[in-house]
Amino acid sequence: MRWWAPAAPVWVLSAVIAAAAARLPAAAALTVTAKSRAVAPGEIVVLTIAGASTAPRARVFGRELRAFPGEGGAWTVLVGIDLDVKPGKYTVAIDAGADKVSHVLEVAAKQFRTRTLKVDEAFVNPSAASQLRIADEAKLIAAIWEESAKVPLWNGPFIRPVSEPANSAFGTRSVFNGQPRSAHGGADFLSPAGTPVKSPNGGKVLLARELYYSGNTVIVDHGMGVLSFFGHLSAMTVSRGDRVETGQVVGRVGATGRVTGPHLHWTLRVSGARVDPLALLALLGRE
């Protein structure tokens, strides 16, 4: 005679399944940590995202930001706070497929000083022909900011392009020949004419030509929306399309364009935002 064990009630099976599930490790939730010199206009915030199984995407200030692999399996997102961002709370929305999280940036107010300069009148009130050229060059540069590679082209820490310290603060409001103009979107280094200008890190040259205001200009794309703009050069030693390594000379300090004397002008863009190059060195550099 065969004996058949009665089927287990549904509620018993459900209890067994629930007990087994309770013993399984819970899926790791996304965690976000932030690092910055300050949270203010012109600064960079480095977000580290842990627990994501796929590459996260972030959105803030109306722009999409890509993540790149960081240390220990985490992901990194660079957030640039543009010079014109108003004080207030801004939410960084982070999406990693099934996992989502947000991080709040409390942008503080920042006061920038004003400087008064005397330059050639042609750079304050340009001719009609020059204005057409300036407009064309502005469109060209705006397009280049959007060309950045979707992967990091840099390797290791960023370095200073010249050894001299910055002598003109980022964000300074400029008055040329008594007329107010836009804020200073970079940092100036009072280096002697002819000083070699080194690429702060690896990248690809997207521009190497003379422009109306910045004179001989080189733009290096470091990837992931990080681009270096070097102006007023006396000479350019690279061409568009060249790949460069950290420390490679891309030009020499000069006094071309709208200047009062020889110096290096370094503008930095991070995901479309105008930020202080010294912030990059402080967070991702050797300093």
Helices and strands as residue ranges (DSSP letters): H 10-23, E 31-35, E 44-50, E 57-60, E 63-66, E 68-69, G 71-73, E 75-80, E 88-96, E 99-107, E 114-117, G 121-123, H 128-145, E 166-168, E 173-176, E 179-183, E 186-189, E 196-198, E 203-211, E 215-223, E 226-236, E 243-244, E 249-253, E 264-270, E 273-275, H 277-284
